[in-house]
Amino acid sequence: MTSKKSKFSISRTIVNIVLLVAGIAMAFPFVWMVLTSLKTLPQLLSDPLSVIPDPATVSNYTKAFDQVPFGQAYLNSAYITALTVIGTLLTASMAAYGFGRIRFPGTKVLFILFLATQMIPKQVTLIPTYILMAKLGWVDSHLSIIVPGMMVNPFAVFLLRQFVLSLPVELEEAAMIDGASRLQIFFRVILPNLKPGLAALAIITAIDAWNNFLLPLVLLNDPELFTVPLLLSQFRGKFAGINYGLIMAGSAIATIPVLIVFLVAQKRIINAMVGSGFGGK
């Protein structure tokens, strides 16, 4: 018994050490980015391999905000992200309820085909998407970013379908006996019970929408409409030059909000994935 306990303790220690090393390896690039953003240009040129800034300065952050309209880009990204999240939660939850509860010929085949679209690279659909947005008159408009983001998300439908399948059918049967319609059952019975999944999906969708770069790059031309990732790309090419401290400051400005959201909500994401019976049905 003692031997088993000692072996378990040793294996657990090894696992913890491996996880610690992996955690440090993943955190180091971000830490290096922040430390580099606090360095002056002479220090970067004279000693580029140094880790600790000497002296530390926040002038790179003030210069970044002075040279490009990060404030407007933050506003654009914030409301695009908010509308994308709200739309995705609504459309994905309705589709998940349809796939999870409403049976019709070919349900499983249609759902598998729908999930298969997740494997299609976004670059493949870029030209058809642009042509469609052009015909709708949405090129150089935030609608071209928001609508595709909220309407096409197979992962979101799959995640919420797992939650729908985990709910007891008796809840709906009781509502049907009371005379509730499908729509009433969805909004009054199903949707309130999807809160853990909706919360996790909202966080995942928000991070993805905030970091979206490809569609804004192709569909947006007016600098006033640029999102944070798109403005950051322009900032690197036109303003920062070889000043890597300035580049890292701009990158930190774009990254920190998403990182904070993820750190605050990571437990909710993990709990939602576990509670959904992910892959179980």
N, C-alpha and C positions, 0 to 999 in steps of 0.2 A: 504493500500500500504506500509505504514511504517512497519507494522507488518510483512508483507511478506519479506521485505528487511532485517529486523532484524533476522528473522528465517533463511534466506539464509546465512546471515553473520555468525550466530552461527554454522550452519551446516558446513559451509566452514572452520571455525576455527577448529572445531572438526576433520574434515578430514585432515587438515594440521598437527594437533598435532599427529594423528594416523600415518600419513606417516612419520613424523619426527622421532617418536619412532621406527617405523619399519626400517627406514634408519639407525639409530644408532645401532639397534640390528644386522643388516646385516653387517655394517662396523666394528663393534667391534672386531670380530675374526681376521680380517686382521690387524687392528691396534695393537691388542695384539700380533700377530705374529711378527710384525716389532719391537715392543718395547722389546719383549723377545729376539729377535736376537741381540739386543744391550747390553744385560746383560752378565756379567761374570759368570762363573760356580759357584764360591763361593757365589755370590749373589743369584743365582737360588736355591742353596741348603739351604742357611740360611733363605731366605725370599721368598719362591716360589709364594706367593700371591701378592707381590708388583707389581705395574703397571709401575711406572717410573724407568728406569734403573739408578742406582747410584753406580759407575760411568758408563756412556755410553761408549761403545767401538765398534769398527768395526772389531776387531780381528777375530770374528767368520766368517766374510765374507772372509777375507784373508785366514783363515785356510781351509774353504770350497773349495776355488779355488786351494789351494796348495795340498789338499788330493785327490781330484778327478778331472778328466779332463772335467770340466764344459764347457770350451771353445769349445772342440770338440763336446760335446753334443749339445751345442747351434747351432753350424754349421750344425750338422745333422738335428736337429729339424727345423731349418730355411729353408733348401732347400727341405726337405720332405714336409713341410707346403706349400711352394711356389708352388711346382709341383702339390701337391694335389689340391690346390685352382685353378690353371690354368686348370687342367684337369677336375675338377668338373664343372667349369663355362662353358667349351665347351660342355661336354657330357650332362649336365643337361639342358642347353639352347636348344640344338638340340632335346632332348627328349621332352622338354616342347613345342617346336614348333610343333612337330609331334602330340602330344596329344591334343594340343589346336587348331590346324588348319586343319590337314589332317584327313578327315573322312574316316573310313573303318568299315566293319562289326565287332561289338564287341569292338569298341573304348572305351566306358565307362566302360564296364566290365573289360577289360584289365587294364585300368587305376586304377580302384578300387582294383583289385588284386595286382597291383604294389604298391599302397599306403599301402595295408594291410601288406606288408613285413616290413613296418616301425615298426610294433608291435612285430615283432619277436626279442627276446633278442639276443644280439651279442654272448652270451655264447652258445646259441643253435647251431649257425652256425660255432662255433670255430673249431671243429674237421673237418668238410668238407672243411673249408677254409685252414686248415693246410695241409690236404691231397692234395688239389689242388695245393698249393704253393710248396709242396714237389715234385709232379710230374712235375711241371714246372721248378724245380731246383732253386727256389727263396727263400728257407729257408736260414736264415742268410744273407739276402739281403734286401736293402731298397725298392726294387721293390715290395716285399710282403706287404709293408705298403702303398706305393704310389698308386699302381694300384687298389686294392680294395677300397681305399678311394675315388678315382676319378670316379669309375665306378658304385658304388652302393650308391645312396643317394636319396631316395624317397622324402624327405622333400625339397631338392633343386629343383627337377623337379616340385613338387607341387607349390612351391613359384613362380618360373619363369612362369609356366603355367598361373597363375593368371595375371601376367603382359601381357602375350601374349593375353589372352582373353580381356584385357582392351584396346588393340590397335584396331583402326578402320580397318575393313576389306578392306575398299576402298584403303588403302595404297598398299596392295598386289595386288588388282585388277588392279590398275593403272600400277604397275610394270609388271604384266602379259601381259597387253595390249602392253607394250613396248617390249615384247619378253623375259622378264627375266625368268630364270628357278627357280625351287624351291630353289636350293642351293644359287643362286644369291639373291633371295628375302630374304633368311634367313640372309646372311652375310651383305647385303647392306641396307635392310629395317628393319628387325626384330631386329637384334642384336644391332644396334645403339640406338634403342628405349628401350632397356632393361637395359640401364646403371644404373638407380637407383636400380633396383632389383639385378643386377650383383654386384654392390658395396656392398649392404647389405649382399648378399650371400657370397661374398668373405670374409667379416669380420667374419661371423658366422662359415664358413668352416675353416678359419684360426685358430680360437680359438679351435674348435673341434679337428683339426689335431694336433695342438701343445700339447693339453692335452691327446691325445690318449696314453693309457697305456697298454690295454689288448693285442692287436695284437703285439706290439713290445716285450712284455714280453714273448709271446709264440714263436715268429718267429725269434727273434734276440738273438744270443749267444755271438758274438764277442763284447767286451766292446768298441772297437773303433767305432762300429755302433750304440751304445746306444743313445736314445733320452733323452731329459732333464727329463721327468717324470720317465723313467726307471732308469736313473743314480741316480736320487734322491732317489728312493726306495732302491737301492744298498747302497747309501751313508748312509741312516738311519740305515741299518742293520749292516754294516761292520765297519763304521768309527766313527759315532757320539756317539754311545753308549747311556749313560744317559745324555750327554751334550745337553740339550734341546735348549740352545741358538744356538748351532751349527746346530741342526736340523731345527730350525726356520729360520736361515740364509739361509740354502739350500732351504727351501721352498719358502722364499722370492725371491731368485734368479730365481726360476722356475716360480713364479707367476707374478712378477711385469711386465714383457713384455706383457703378455696377458691382464693384468688389464689396462695398459696404452692404448693398442689398443681398448679395449672396452670403456673406458672413452672418448677417442677421437671420437669414431665412433658411440656412442649410439644413437645420434639424427638421424643419417643416417639410422640406422637399423629401428628405430621406424617410420620414414617418409616413408621408403620403404614398411613396413608392411601395413601402412595406405593407401598409394598410390596404392597398388596392388589390392585393393578391396578384401582383404583376407577373404575368405570364402563366398564371394558374388556370385560366379558363380560355 
